[in-house]
């Protein structure tokens, strides 16, 4: 019984920490009126056309998510595109440089 309660407590703590981080990111987005979006300049599903224009499945999905976030916040959001690589995408999310990226990212060791 103690093990189950401990596991439940750990799961609740982890969930609340993740929710707090998400809420913090949404608060920053609302305050600045913009989303810092991580994009690839060349991959199979997203790429640049040059001149700061990014296209492809990943970019289109992210832009749709940002539109929905803007609707929830009651105002349109500006998108600040930040080029990312496989090596720097997770650190850039962790340190707050980008708010999110929409790509083929796997969470594993």
N, CA, C and O of each residue as an XYZ file, in Angstrom:
436
protein
N       0.822     -1.192      0.000
C       0.000      0.000      0.000
C       0.871      1.263      0.000
O       0.570      2.227     -0.704
N       1.961      1.253      0.798
C       2.845      2.417      0.834
C       3.499      2.650     -0.530
O       3.659      3.791     -0.962
N       3.877      1.551     -1.205
C       4.493      1.691     -2.521
C       3.523      2.348     -3.500
O       3.925      3.210     -4.282
N       2.254      1.951     -3.466
C       1.266      2.517     -4.367
C       1.071      4.016     -4.097
O       0.995      4.813     -5.032
N       0.993      4.386     -2.832
C       0.831      5.791     -2.489
C       2.047      6.611     -2.911
O       1.921      7.745     -3.372
N       3.219      6.017     -2.746
C       4.442      6.704     -3.162
C       4.445      6.903     -4.666
O       4.774      7.987     -5.147
N       4.082      5.870     -5.415
C       4.027      5.979     -6.876
C       3.001      7.019     -7.323
O       3.247      7.779     -8.260
N       1.869      7.046     -6.661
C       0.836      8.029     -7.004
C       1.341      9.439     -6.715
O       1.119     10.354     -7.507
N       2.015      9.612     -5.589
C       2.554     10.925     -5.237
C       3.608     11.380     -6.250
O       3.627     12.543     -6.653
N       4.471     10.471     -6.652
C       5.506     10.801     -7.633
C       4.860     11.169     -8.970
O       5.262     12.145     -9.603
N       3.874     10.402     -9.396
C       3.190     10.686    -10.661
C       2.486     12.041    -10.600
O       2.521     12.803    -11.566
N       1.852     12.343     -9.477
C       1.163     13.629     -9.333
C       2.160     14.785     -9.368
O       1.890     15.820     -9.977
N       3.292     14.616     -8.726
C       4.318     15.657     -8.716
C       4.872     15.889    -10.123
O       5.042     17.032    -10.546
N       5.149     14.814    -10.834
C       5.670     14.935    -12.202
C       4.644     15.609    -13.110
O       5.003     16.454    -13.930
N       3.380     15.245    -12.969
C       2.320     15.839    -13.783
C       2.174     17.318    -13.477
O       2.032     18.131    -14.390
N       2.209     17.674    -12.199
C       2.051     19.080    -11.840
C       3.240     19.904    -12.316
O       3.067     21.059    -12.704
N       4.438     19.338    -12.294
C       5.614     20.059    -12.783
C       5.501     20.309    -14.281
O       5.803     21.406    -14.751
N       5.071     19.307    -15.031
C       4.904     19.469    -16.476
C       3.812     20.489    -16.773
O       3.958     21.297    -17.690
N       2.719     20.463    -16.011
C       1.637     21.419    -16.210
C       2.100     22.831    -15.880
O       1.757     23.777    -16.589
N       2.873     22.981    -14.816
C       3.388     24.297    -14.432
C       4.287     24.859    -15.526
O       4.218     26.050    -15.831
N       5.129     24.017    -16.118
C       6.010     24.472    -17.190
C       5.195     24.902    -18.404
O       5.488     25.929    -19.015
N       4.161     24.114    -18.761
C       3.312     24.456    -19.900
C       2.578     25.765    -19.639
O       2.483     26.608    -20.530
N       2.058     25.946    -18.424
C       1.360     27.173    -18.072
C       2.307     28.366    -18.156
O       1.921     29.430    -18.642
N       3.525     28.201    -17.694
C       4.522     29.263    -17.751
C       4.807     29.650    -19.198
O       4.892     30.837    -19.513
N       4.954     28.675    -20.072
C       5.206     28.953    -21.486
C       4.024     29.687    -22.102
O       4.214     30.649    -22.846
N       2.812     29.249    -21.804
C       1.632     29.927    -22.338
C       1.521     31.353    -21.803
O       1.098     32.257    -22.524
N       1.899     31.555    -20.546
C       1.871     32.907    -19.977
C       2.872     33.813    -20.695
O       2.571     34.972    -20.980
N       4.052     33.285    -20.983
C       5.057     34.075    -21.705
C       4.578     34.400    -23.117
O       4.774     35.516    -23.599
N       3.954     33.435    -23.775
C       3.434     33.659    -25.124
C       2.371     34.753    -25.087
O       2.379     35.657    -25.922
N       1.467     34.672    -24.131
C       0.395     35.668    -24.029
C       0.963     37.054    -23.758
O       0.519     38.038    -24.349
N       1.941     37.131    -22.869
C       2.544     38.420    -22.518
C       3.235     39.071    -23.716
O       3.090     40.273    -23.941
N       3.985     38.279    -24.484
C       4.741     38.862    -25.603
C       3.917     38.925    -26.879
O       4.280     39.643    -27.810
N       2.798     38.178    -26.939
C       1.960     38.198    -28.134
C       2.589     37.496    -29.314
O       2.212     37.728    -30.463
N       3.556     36.633    -29.026
C       4.281     35.944    -30.092
C       4.741     34.569    -29.609
O       4.926     34.330    -28.416
N       4.915     33.690    -30.571
C       5.431     32.350    -30.308
C       6.790     32.225    -30.974
O       6.949     32.567    -32.146
N       7.758     31.739    -30.233
C       9.079     31.445    -30.797
C       9.057     29.984    -31.241
O       9.109     29.070    -30.417
N       8.980     29.783    -32.538
C       8.793     28.456    -33.123
C      10.094     27.931    -33.702
O      10.723     28.591    -34.529
N      10.496     26.750    -33.273
C      11.664     26.087    -33.839
C      11.301     25.440    -35.159
O      10.339     24.676    -35.233
N      12.060     25.737    -36.204
C      11.799     25.183    -37.540
C      13.092     24.633    -38.135
O      14.190     25.052    -37.770
N      12.938     23.696    -39.049
C      14.079     23.149    -39.786
C      14.220     23.900    -41.094
O      13.223     24.274    -41.712
N      15.451     24.121    -41.519
C      15.629     24.762    -42.820
C      15.775     23.741    -43.940
O      15.735     24.090    -45.119
N      15.946     22.464    -43.558
C      15.957     21.415    -44.574
C      15.763     20.058    -43.906
O      16.649     19.539    -43.227
N      14.585     19.509    -44.122
C      14.299     18.143    -43.683
C      13.255     17.586    -44.640
O      12.775     18.299    -45.521
N      12.912     16.350    -44.478
C      11.953     15.734    -45.385
C      10.563     16.339    -45.306
O       9.821     16.320    -46.289
N      10.197     16.880    -44.136
C       8.834     17.367    -43.948
C       8.737     18.867    -43.686
O       7.640     19.375    -43.454
N       9.835     19.571    -43.716
C       9.818     21.024    -43.530
C      11.117     21.608    -44.089
O      12.187     21.011    -43.967
N      11.000     22.776    -44.698
C      12.190     23.393    -45.279
C      11.925     24.875    -45.510
O      10.795     25.341    -45.364
N      12.965     25.608    -45.870
C      12.835     27.036    -46.117
C      12.744     27.317    -47.611
O      13.334     26.625    -48.441
N      11.981     28.359    -47.916
C      11.924     28.867    -49.285
C      12.871     30.050    -49.430
O      13.038     30.591    -50.523
N      13.487     30.444    -48.328
C      14.352     31.619    -48.309
C      13.560     32.842    -47.874
O      12.329     32.852    -47.912
N      14.272     33.849    -47.468
C      13.609     35.086    -47.062
C      12.764     34.954    -45.812
O      11.822     35.723    -45.621
N      13.082     33.990    -44.953
C      12.331     33.821    -43.707
C      11.012     33.088    -43.855
O      10.216     33.075    -42.916
N      10.754     32.473    -45.007
C       9.515     31.722    -45.233
C       9.800     30.233    -45.114
O      10.664     29.697    -45.807
N       9.062     29.569    -44.225
C       9.224     28.138    -43.988
C       7.933     27.426    -44.362
O       6.841     27.927    -44.093
N       8.060     26.264    -44.978
C       6.903     25.504    -45.438
C       7.110     24.031    -45.115
O       8.188     23.605    -44.702
N       6.056     23.281    -45.315
C       6.117     21.848    -45.115
C       5.143     21.392    -44.034
O       4.541     22.209    -43.337
N       5.001     20.104    -43.910
C       4.037     19.524    -42.986
C       4.259     19.998    -41.557
O       3.311     20.429    -40.901
N       5.503     19.926    -41.057
C       5.784     20.312    -39.671
C       5.443     21.780    -39.431
O       4.829     22.120    -38.420
N       5.831     22.627    -40.339
C       5.580     24.059    -40.185
C       4.092     24.352    -40.223
O       3.594     25.139    -39.419
N       3.381     23.731    -41.145
C       1.943     23.950    -41.263
C       1.213     23.475    -40.005
O       0.290     24.139    -39.533
N       1.624     22.337    -39.468
C       1.008     21.845    -38.226
C       1.241     22.821    -37.085
O       0.315     23.132    -36.337
N       2.463     23.304    -36.945
C       2.792     24.250    -35.877
C       2.001     25.547    -36.039
O       1.494     26.089    -35.057
N       1.894     26.042    -37.258
C       1.151     27.278    -37.492
C      -0.324     27.110    -37.144
O      -0.942     28.044    -36.632
N      -0.898     25.942    -37.412
C      -2.289     25.677    -37.029
C      -2.445     25.629    -35.513
O      -3.434     26.121    -34.970
N      -1.473     25.040    -34.837
C      -1.500     25.004    -33.369
C      -1.432     26.427    -32.823
O      -2.157     26.767    -31.888
N      -0.574     27.252    -33.397
C      -0.419     28.636    -32.943
C      -1.710     29.426    -33.177
O      -2.093     30.239    -32.336
N      -2.381     29.198    -34.303
C      -3.674     29.850    -34.550
C      -4.674     29.469    -33.466
O      -5.411     30.323    -32.973
N      -4.704     28.195    -33.094
C      -5.629     27.742    -32.046
C      -5.286     28.352    -30.692
O      -6.179     28.732    -29.934
N      -3.997     28.444    -30.390
C      -3.577     29.078    -29.132
C      -4.017     30.546    -29.129
O      -4.506     31.047    -28.117
N      -3.845     31.223    -30.252
C      -4.264     32.615    -30.371
C      -5.765     32.782    -30.168
O      -6.206     33.731    -29.521
N      -6.548     31.861    -30.721
C      -8.003     31.909    -30.522
C      -8.354     31.767    -29.048
O      -9.211     32.485    -28.534
N      -7.683     30.830    -28.369
C      -7.923     30.629    -26.939
C      -7.542     31.863    -26.131
O      -8.187     32.173    -25.129
N      -6.505     32.565    -26.557
C      -6.042     33.762    -25.847
C      -6.808     35.014    -26.269
O      -6.690     36.065    -25.638
N      -7.591     34.893    -27.338
C      -8.396     36.016    -27.793
C      -7.651     37.054    -28.602
O      -8.109     38.189    -28.733
N      -6.495     36.672    -29.152
C      -5.751     37.601    -29.991
C      -4.849     36.818    -30.932
O      -4.372     35.739    -30.580
N      -4.610     37.355    -32.137
C      -3.687     36.668    -33.050
C      -2.254     36.767    -32.521
O      -1.875     37.763    -31.905
N      -1.484     35.742    -32.768
C      -0.100     35.685    -32.295
C       0.863     35.811    -33.468
O       0.608     35.291    -34.554
N       1.948     36.493    -33.241
C       3.025     36.597    -34.212
C       3.910     35.365    -34.068
O       4.074     34.838    -32.968
N       4.477     34.910    -35.172
C       5.379     33.762    -35.121
C       6.801     34.243    -35.400
O       7.079     34.843    -36.438
N       7.690     33.966    -34.454
C       9.123     34.227    -34.631
C       9.783     32.892    -34.948
O       9.855     32.016    -34.085
N      10.262     32.729    -36.167
C      10.870     31.471    -36.599
C      12.338     31.426    -36.156
O      13.088     32.383    -36.345
N      12.723     30.300    -35.569
C      14.105     30.088    -35.129
C      14.585     28.772    -35.736
O      14.016     27.717    -35.456
N      15.617     28.826    -36.556
C      16.144     27.613    -37.182
C      16.772     26.729    -36.105
O      17.533     27.203    -35.261
N      16.442     25.445    -36.149
C      16.959     24.476    -35.188
C      17.589     23.300    -35.920
O      17.396     23.117    -37.122
N      18.343     22.511    -35.173
C      18.933     21.279    -35.699
C      18.543     20.130    -34.779
O      17.965     20.349    -33.714
N      18.854     18.927    -35.184
C      18.603     17.771    -34.317
C      19.353     17.891    -32.998
O      18.870     17.444    -31.957
N      20.533     18.494    -33.047
C      21.378     18.582    -31.860
C      20.923     19.671    -30.887
O      21.095     19.509    -29.679
N      20.350     20.772    -31.372
C      20.039     21.864    -30.453
C      18.557     22.046    -30.126
O      18.225     22.905    -29.310
N      17.672     21.285    -30.722
C      16.237     21.532    -30.535
C      15.780     21.337    -29.096
O      15.028     22.164    -28.579
N      16.206     20.279    -28.442
C      15.774     20.038    -27.059
C      16.378     21.082    -26.108
O      15.642     21.640    -25.294
N      17.689     21.368    -26.177
C      18.230     22.424    -25.313
C      17.552     23.784    -25.517
O      17.374     24.531    -24.555
N      17.173     24.113    -26.759
C      16.524     25.398    -27.012
C      15.127     25.470    -26.396
O      14.688     26.541    -25.976
N      14.433     24.340    -26.342
C      13.141     24.309    -25.648
C      13.374     24.410    -24.145
O      12.677     25.152    -23.453
N      14.348     23.667    -23.644
C      14.620     23.659    -22.209
C      15.043     25.024    -21.685
O      14.651     25.407    -20.583
N      15.839     25.765    -22.455
C      16.303     27.061    -21.948
C      15.371     28.219    -22.322
O      15.650     29.370    -21.985
N      14.270     27.921    -23.016
C      13.270     28.941    -23.308
C      13.527     29.776    -24.545
O      12.802     30.739    -24.794
N      14.544     29.433    -25.331
C      14.807     30.173    -26.573
C      13.646     29.997    -27.541
O      13.202     30.959    -28.168
N      13.155     28.765    -27.661
C      11.962     28.508    -28.467
C      10.874     27.970    -27.548
O      11.160     27.321    -26.542
N       9.618     28.248    -27.906
C       8.503     27.765    -27.104
C       8.181     26.311    -27.425
O       7.865     25.520    -26.536
N       8.266     25.973    -28.702
C       8.105     24.584    -29.109
C       8.600     24.406    -30.534
O       8.871     25.372    -31.249
N       8.710     23.157    -30.921
C       9.013     22.820    -32.301
C       8.105     21.668    -32.684
O       7.752     20.826    -31.857
N       7.741     21.650    -33.933
C       6.874     20.591    -34.425
C       7.683     19.794    -35.430
O       7.890     20.225    -36.564
N       8.134     18.638    -35.005
C       8.979     17.839    -35.872
C       9.023     16.397    -35.420
O       8.291     15.989    -34.518
N       9.871     15.647    -36.044
C       9.998     14.236    -35.714
C      11.000     14.075    -34.568
O      12.119     13.601    -34.764
N      10.577     14.475    -33.383
C      11.418     14.411    -32.198
C      10.968     13.254    -31.329
O       9.778     13.108    -31.051
N      11.905     12.440    -30.903
C      11.615     11.300    -30.029
C      12.223     11.554    -28.669
O      13.367     11.997    -28.571
N      11.473     11.278    -27.623
C      11.950     11.459    -26.269
C      12.506     10.121    -25.758
O      11.764      9.289    -25.237
N      13.811      9.931    -25.913
C      14.451      8.727    -25.413
C      15.900      9.033    -25.081
O      16.387     10.128    -25.362
N      16.590      8.074    -24.486
C      17.976      8.299    -24.132
C      18.860      8.144    -25.349
O      20.077      8.298    -25.250
